[in-house]
Amino acid sequence: MKKIGPLLLVALLALADGGCSYVTKSGRQQAAYARYIRHSSYNRMKLQRKLSSSPKIRPPKMESEPTVATSTGPESVTTSADSAVSQN
């Protein structure tokens, strides 16, 4: 029981001293900023893991050379529309 007395006295002096960072306004701000940084870092790491594990989109491979359609001359819109109507 005698050992608890000095320990309790030291604990009370430490708390009354103002050494606890939550007592001052700047201490609370620093603690809040540290929590914000921890939270942001955790979310950034979580997002990076999610993006790195997602499948990558690859461009489609061309099986053959692209073909270019060539015609003998320019074709007017009315001519192609008239031929489509006459075929029906």
PyMOL CGO cylinders between C-alpha atoms (Angstrom):
from pymol import cmd
from pymol.cgo import CYLINDER

trace = [
    CYLINDER, 0.00, 0.00, 0.00, 2.91, 2.35, 0.71, 0.3, 1, 1, 1, 1, 1, 1,
    CYLINDER, 2.91, 2.35, 0.71, 4.22, 1.90, -2.86, 0.3, 1, 1, 1, 1, 1, 1,
    CYLINDER, 4.22, 1.90, -2.86, 0.98, 3.11, -4.41, 0.3, 1, 1, 1, 1, 1, 1,
    CYLINDER, 0.98, 3.11, -4.41, 1.17, 6.53, -2.70, 0.3, 1, 1, 1, 1, 1, 1,
    CYLINDER, 1.17, 6.53, -2.70, 4.33, 7.81, -4.43, 0.3, 1, 1, 1, 1, 1, 1,
    CYLINDER, 4.33, 7.81, -4.43, 3.25, 6.33, -7.76, 0.3, 1, 1, 1, 1, 1, 1,
    CYLINDER, 3.25, 6.33, -7.76, -0.11, 8.07, -7.51, 0.3, 1, 1, 1, 1, 1, 1,
    CYLINDER, -0.11, 8.07, -7.51, 1.61, 11.32, -6.59, 0.3, 1, 1, 1, 1, 1, 1,
    CYLINDER, 1.61, 11.32, -6.59, 3.90, 11.10, -9.64, 0.3, 1, 1, 1, 1, 1, 1,
    CYLINDER, 3.90, 11.10, -9.64, 0.94, 10.36, -11.90, 0.3, 1, 1, 1, 1, 1, 1,
    CYLINDER, 0.94, 10.36, -11.90, -1.00, 13.34, -10.57, 0.3, 1, 1, 1, 1, 1, 1,
    CYLINDER, -1.00, 13.34, -10.57, 1.98, 15.65, -11.01, 0.3, 1, 1, 1, 1, 1, 1,
    CYLINDER, 1.98, 15.65, -11.01, 2.46, 14.47, -14.59, 0.3, 1, 1, 1, 1, 1, 1,
    CYLINDER, 2.46, 14.47, -14.59, -1.17, 15.19, -15.45, 0.3, 1, 1, 1, 1, 1, 1,
    CYLINDER, -1.17, 15.19, -15.45, -1.26, 18.53, -13.66, 0.3, 1, 1, 1, 1, 1, 1,
    CYLINDER, -1.26, 18.53, -13.66, 1.97, 19.62, -15.32, 0.3, 1, 1, 1, 1, 1, 1,
    CYLINDER, 1.97, 19.62, -15.32, 0.27, 20.08, -18.68, 0.3, 1, 1, 1, 1, 1, 1,
    CYLINDER, 0.27, 20.08, -18.68, 2.67, 17.71, -20.38, 0.3, 1, 1, 1, 1, 1, 1,
    CYLINDER, 2.67, 17.71, -20.38, -0.21, 15.86, -21.98, 0.3, 1, 1, 1, 1, 1, 1,
    CYLINDER, -0.21, 15.86, -21.98, -0.50, 17.05, -25.53, 0.3, 1, 1, 1, 1, 1, 1,
    CYLINDER, -0.50, 17.05, -25.53, -4.32, 16.97, -25.53, 0.3, 1, 1, 1, 1, 1, 1,
    CYLINDER, -4.32, 16.97, -25.53, -4.50, 19.75, -22.92, 0.3, 1, 1, 1, 1, 1, 1,
    CYLINDER, -4.50, 19.75, -22.92, -3.37, 22.54, -25.25, 0.3, 1, 1, 1, 1, 1, 1,
    CYLINDER, -3.37, 22.54, -25.25, -5.08, 23.68, -28.43, 0.3, 1, 1, 1, 1, 1, 1,
    CYLINDER, -5.08, 23.68, -28.43, -1.97, 23.13, -30.55, 0.3, 1, 1, 1, 1, 1, 1,
    CYLINDER, -1.97, 23.13, -30.55, -1.59, 19.63, -29.07, 0.3, 1, 1, 1, 1, 1, 1,
    CYLINDER, -1.59, 19.63, -29.07, -5.12, 18.73, -30.09, 0.3, 1, 1, 1, 1, 1, 1,
    CYLINDER, -5.12, 18.73, -30.09, -4.50, 20.17, -33.57, 0.3, 1, 1, 1, 1, 1, 1,
    CYLINDER, -4.50, 20.17, -33.57, -1.30, 18.16, -33.95, 0.3, 1, 1, 1, 1, 1, 1,
    CYLINDER, -1.30, 18.16, -33.95, -3.06, 14.98, -32.84, 0.3, 1, 1, 1, 1, 1, 1,
    CYLINDER, -3.06, 14.98, -32.84, -5.93, 15.63, -35.26, 0.3, 1, 1, 1, 1, 1, 1,
    CYLINDER, -5.93, 15.63, -35.26, -3.46, 16.22, -38.10, 0.3, 1, 1, 1, 1, 1, 1,
    CYLINDER, -3.46, 16.22, -38.10, -1.61, 13.00, -37.24, 0.3, 1, 1, 1, 1, 1, 1,
    CYLINDER, -1.61, 13.00, -37.24, -4.91, 11.09, -37.37, 0.3, 1, 1, 1, 1, 1, 1,
    CYLINDER, -4.91, 11.09, -37.37, -5.74, 12.71, -40.72, 0.3, 1, 1, 1, 1, 1, 1,
    CYLINDER, -5.74, 12.71, -40.72, -2.35, 11.71, -42.16, 0.3, 1, 1, 1, 1, 1, 1,
    CYLINDER, -2.35, 11.71, -42.16, -2.73, 8.11, -40.90, 0.3, 1, 1, 1, 1, 1, 1,
    CYLINDER, -2.73, 8.11, -40.90, -6.22, 7.88, -42.38, 0.3, 1, 1, 1, 1, 1, 1,
    CYLINDER, -6.22, 7.88, -42.38, -5.16, 9.38, -45.72, 0.3, 1, 1, 1, 1, 1, 1,
    CYLINDER, -5.16, 9.38, -45.72, -2.10, 7.14, -45.99, 0.3, 1, 1, 1, 1, 1, 1,
    CYLINDER, -2.10, 7.14, -45.99, -4.19, 4.06, -45.24, 0.3, 1, 1, 1, 1, 1, 1,
    CYLINDER, -4.19, 4.06, -45.24, -6.77, 4.97, -47.89, 0.3, 1, 1, 1, 1, 1, 1,
    CYLINDER, -6.77, 4.97, -47.89, -4.06, 5.73, -50.47, 0.3, 1, 1, 1, 1, 1, 1,
    CYLINDER, -4.06, 5.73, -50.47, -2.36, 2.37, -49.86, 0.3, 1, 1, 1, 1, 1, 1,
    CYLINDER, -2.36, 2.37, -49.86, -5.72, 0.60, -50.07, 0.3, 1, 1, 1, 1, 1, 1,
    CYLINDER, -5.72, 0.60, -50.07, -6.47, 2.29, -53.41, 0.3, 1, 1, 1, 1, 1, 1,
    CYLINDER, -6.47, 2.29, -53.41, -3.01, 1.44, -54.79, 0.3, 1, 1, 1, 1, 1, 1,
    CYLINDER, -3.01, 1.44, -54.79, -3.46, -2.23, -53.84, 0.3, 1, 1, 1, 1, 1, 1,
    CYLINDER, -3.46, -2.23, -53.84, -6.88, -2.25, -55.49, 0.3, 1, 1, 1, 1, 1, 1,
    CYLINDER, -6.88, -2.25, -55.49, -5.57, -0.67, -58.69, 0.3, 1, 1, 1, 1, 1, 1,
    CYLINDER, -5.57, -0.67, -58.69, -2.51, -2.91, -58.88, 0.3, 1, 1, 1, 1, 1, 1,
    CYLINDER, -2.51, -2.91, -58.88, -4.57, -6.07, -58.45, 0.3, 1, 1, 1, 1, 1, 1,
    CYLINDER, -4.57, -6.07, -58.45, -7.16, -5.09, -61.07, 0.3, 1, 1, 1, 1, 1, 1,
    CYLINDER, -7.16, -5.09, -61.07, -6.70, -6.56, -64.55, 0.3, 1, 1, 1, 1, 1, 1,
    CYLINDER, -6.70, -6.56, -64.55, -4.96, -4.34, -67.03, 0.3, 1, 1, 1, 1, 1, 1,
    CYLINDER, -4.96, -4.34, -67.03, -6.80, -3.36, -70.22, 0.3, 1, 1, 1, 1, 1, 1,
    CYLINDER, -6.80, -3.36, -70.22, -4.73, -4.39, -73.19, 0.3, 1, 1, 1, 1, 1, 1,
    CYLINDER, -4.73, -4.39, -73.19, -5.23, -3.05, -76.69, 0.3, 1, 1, 1, 1, 1, 1,
    CYLINDER, -5.23, -3.05, -76.69, -6.77, -5.59, -79.08, 0.3, 1, 1, 1, 1, 1, 1,
    CYLINDER, -6.77, -5.59, -79.08, -4.30, -7.32, -81.36, 0.3, 1, 1, 1, 1, 1, 1,
    CYLINDER, -4.30, -7.32, -81.36, -4.81, -6.95, -85.08, 0.3, 1, 1, 1, 1, 1, 1,
    CYLINDER, -4.81, -6.95, -85.08, -5.24, -10.39, -86.68, 0.3, 1, 1, 1, 1, 1, 1,
    CYLINDER, -5.24, -10.39, -86.68, -4.67, -9.16, -90.22, 0.3, 1, 1, 1, 1, 1, 1,
    CYLINDER, -4.67, -9.16, -90.22, -3.72, -6.00, -92.00, 0.3, 1, 1, 1, 1, 1, 1,
    CYLINDER, -3.72, -6.00, -92.00, -6.54, -3.49, -92.21, 0.3, 1, 1, 1, 1, 1, 1,
    CYLINDER, -6.54, -3.49, -92.21, -8.22, -3.37, -95.61, 0.3, 1, 1, 1, 1, 1, 1,
    CYLINDER, -8.22, -3.37, -95.61, -8.80, -0.09, -97.36, 0.3, 1, 1, 1, 1, 1, 1,
    CYLINDER, -8.80, -0.09, -97.36, -11.92, 0.17, -99.48, 0.3, 1, 1, 1, 1, 1, 1,
    CYLINDER, -11.92, 0.17, -99.48, -11.28, 1.98, -102.72, 0.3, 1, 1, 1, 1, 1, 1,
    CYLINDER, -11.28, 1.98, -102.72, -13.84, 3.20, -105.18, 0.3, 1, 1, 1, 1, 1, 1,
    CYLINDER, -13.84, 3.20, -105.18, -13.55, 4.51, -108.70, 0.3, 1, 1, 1, 1, 1, 1,
    CYLINDER, -13.55, 4.51, -108.70, -14.79, 7.98, -107.86, 0.3, 1, 1, 1, 1, 1, 1,
    CYLINDER, -14.79, 7.98, -107.86, -16.81, 10.07, -105.48, 0.3, 1, 1, 1, 1, 1, 1,
    CYLINDER, -16.81, 10.07, -105.48, -20.37, 8.97, -105.02, 0.3, 1, 1, 1, 1, 1, 1,
    CYLINDER, -20.37, 8.97, -105.02, -23.09, 11.49, -104.28, 0.3, 1, 1, 1, 1, 1, 1,
    CYLINDER, -23.09, 11.49, -104.28, -25.58, 10.95, -101.49, 0.3, 1, 1, 1, 1, 1, 1,
    CYLINDER, -25.58, 10.95, -101.49, -28.59, 11.31, -103.78, 0.3, 1, 1, 1, 1, 1, 1,
    CYLINDER, -28.59, 11.31, -103.78, -27.27, 8.75, -106.23, 0.3, 1, 1, 1, 1, 1, 1,
    CYLINDER, -27.27, 8.75, -106.23, -26.73, 6.08, -103.56, 0.3, 1, 1, 1, 1, 1, 1,
    CYLINDER, -26.73, 6.08, -103.56, -30.11, 6.87, -101.96, 0.3, 1, 1, 1, 1, 1, 1,
    CYLINDER, -30.11, 6.87, -101.96, -31.87, 6.65, -105.35, 0.3, 1, 1, 1, 1, 1, 1,
    CYLINDER, -31.87, 6.65, -105.35, -30.28, 3.28, -106.11, 0.3, 1, 1, 1, 1, 1, 1,
    CYLINDER, -30.28, 3.28, -106.11, -31.28, 1.93, -102.69, 0.3, 1, 1, 1, 1, 1, 1,
    CYLINDER, -31.28, 1.93, -102.69, -34.91, 3.02, -103.23, 0.3, 1, 1, 1, 1, 1, 1,
    CYLINDER, -34.91, 3.02, -103.23, -35.06, 1.58, -106.74, 0.3, 1, 1, 1, 1, 1, 1,
    CYLINDER, -35.06, 1.58, -106.74, -33.74, -1.79, -105.53, 0.3, 1, 1, 1, 1, 1, 1,
    CYLINDER, -33.74, -1.79, -105.53, -36.63, -2.17, -103.06, 0.3, 1, 1, 1, 1, 1, 1,
]
cmd.load_cgo(trace, "trace")
